[in-house]
Structures are given as structure tokens and as C-alpha cells.
Amino acid sequence: FINYLSEARTYAFFEDVDKMRTAGLAMGGNLNNALVVDKFKVLNPDGLRFEKEFVKHKTLDCVGDFYLLGMQLIGEVKCFAPGHKLNQMFVREILKDKRNYIIEKAMISEYPEKIYNVLAKDNPNKNINYVA
């Protein structure tokens, strides 16, 4: 996550920047924290930070959106051209019917540094992590 995804910047088309700002969006956006593209090229003077930065940012978005489940998602997700709205619809679809998922308990000691217990603040039993 740290080495391959976390620094992947969001992106926008140059033609949309004024519209977004007028709507009160992307107010903190600049060429250091976002990629701006036109129909043919990246407009940032330094270009991409790394290969496939666009794809890596979409992956980062998926990770963040799936975090809304409130527990780790164990499984494989394959998608084409995901976006926040589609990701959120997917999370809602999973949660809509309890037959869509199983909540299991995993001992943190079994997976020492691979499991982050998102429920630890509210969970008096600190050695249990819930996963979907």
C-alpha cells in the first residue's frame, strides 16, 4: 500500500477544472496532488510519479470505498473502470442481504502485521478482528 498505491494522485480533465471549482469541488487540488490531463497528454510538468498511476489511483479509490464495509474484505475484486459511485453501490449490494457475506473472527496473532483491527477502539477483546 505504502510503496505502490498511497502516492497515486487523483486526476481530472483540464476542461473540467473550472466547472469543478465553480461547483466548490477540488478547491485544494493542484499539480502536486492531482494529475491534470487533456485529450492527448498529462499536463503536469513532471508527468506521472510512476507507471500506471491512473490505474493505481483507481485501486486506491476501491480500497477506500470498500473500507466503508467497516471490516476487512477477504476475497478478490475484479472491476473495469470503477468509480466511487459504482464502488459504493457494490458495498451496498453486499450489505443488502446477509446471505451475501459471512462475518468471521480471526485471531490477530495468526496474522501479526497483516491485519489491522478497524474495530479495536470499540472492541474490549483486542485480539479479535472481524472480517467479511
C-alpha positions in Angstrom: 0.0 0.0 0.0 2.7 2.5 1.1 5.0 1.8 -1.8 2.6 1.1 -4.7 -0.7 2.9 -4.1 -0.7 5.7 -1.5 1.0 8.2 -3.6 -1.2 7.7 -6.7 -2.8 11.0 -7.4 -6.4 11.6 -8.5 -6.9 13.1 -11.9 -9.1 15.4 -13.8 -9.5 16.6 -17.3 -8.3 20.2 -17.9 -11.7 21.1 -19.4 -13.5 20.1 -16.2 -11.3 22.0 -13.7 -13.2 25.3 -13.9 -16.6 23.6 -13.7 -15.4 21.7 -10.6 -14.1 24.8 -8.9 -17.3 26.7 -9.7 -19.2 23.9 -8.0 -17.0 24.2 -4.9 -15.1 21.0 -5.7 -11.4 20.3 -5.9 -10.6 23.5 -4.0 -7.4 22.1 -2.6 -6.4 20.5 -5.9 -3.1 21.5 -7.5 -0.4 19.9 -9.7 1.3 18.4 -6.7 -1.7 16.4 -5.5 -3.6 15.8 -8.8 -2.9 14.9 -12.4 -4.5 17.1 -15.0 -4.9 15.7 -18.5 -6.2 16.9 -21.8 -7.2 14.7 -24.6 -3.7 13.8 -25.5 -1.3 14.1 -22.6 -0.6 14.7 -18.9 -0.2 18.5 -18.3 1.7 18.2 -15.0 5.3 19.4 -15.8 6.9 16.4 -14.0 4.5 13.9 -15.6 3.5 10.7 -13.8 5.0 9.8 -10.5 5.2 6.1 -11.6 4.0 3.8 -14.3 0.2 3.2 -14.3 -0.5 6.0 -11.8 -4.1 6.3 -13.1 -4.8 2.6 -12.5 -3.1 2.7 -9.1 -5.3 5.6 -8.1 -8.4 3.7 -9.1 -7.2 0.9 -7.0 -6.6 3.3 -4.1 -10.2 4.6 -4.5 -11.5 1.0 -4.4 -9.6 0.2 -1.2 -11.0 3.4 0.4 -14.6 2.8 -0.8 -14.5 -0.9 0.4 -13.3 0.3 3.7 -16.8 1.6 4.2 -17.8 -2.1 4.9 -16.4 -1.4 8.4 -14.3 -4.6 8.3 -11.7 -6.2 6.0 -12.9 -7.6 2.8 -11.3 -11.0 2.2 -11.6 -12.1 -1.4 -10.9 -10.9 -4.9 -12.5 -7.9 -6.6 -12.2 -7.6 -10.4 -13.6 -4.5 -12.0 -13.4 -2.4 -15.1 -13.4 1.4 -14.9 -14.5 1.6 -11.3 -15.6 4.8 -9.7 -16.7 6.0 -6.2 -20.4 5.6 -7.1 -20.0 2.1 -8.6 -17.9 1.0 -5.6 -20.4 2.4 -3.1 -23.2 0.6 -5.0 -21.2 -2.6 -4.7 -20.7 -2.2 -0.9 -24.5 -1.5 -0.5 -25.3 -4.6 -2.6 -23.1 -6.8 -0.4 -24.7 -5.4 2.8 -28.3 -5.5 1.5 -28.6 -9.2 2.1 -26.9 -11.2 4.9 -26.7 -14.2 2.5 -24.1 -12.2 0.5 -21.4 -12.4 3.2 -20.1 -14.2 6.2 -18.5 -12.5 9.2 -15.7 -14.5 10.7 -13.4 -14.0 13.6 -9.6 -14.2 13.0 -7.0 -14.1 15.7 -4.7 -11.1 15.2 -1.8 -13.3 16.5 -2.3 -15.6 13.5 -1.6 -12.7 11.1 0.7 -10.4 13.1 1.3 -7.4 10.8 -1.2 -8.2 8.0 -4.3 -7.4 10.0 -5.4 -4.0 11.1 -8.3 -4.2 13.5 -10.6 -1.4 12.5 -13.0 -2.2 15.4 -10.3 -2.2 18.1 -11.5 1.1 19.6 -14.9 -0.3 20.4 -13.9 -3.9 20.9 -12.9 -4.9 24.5 -11.4 -8.1 23.2 -8.4 -6.7 21.4 -7.3 -10.0 19.9 -10.3 -10.5 17.7 -10.6 -9.0 14.2 -13.9 -9.3 12.2 -13.6 -9.9 8.5 -16.2 -10.2 5.8 
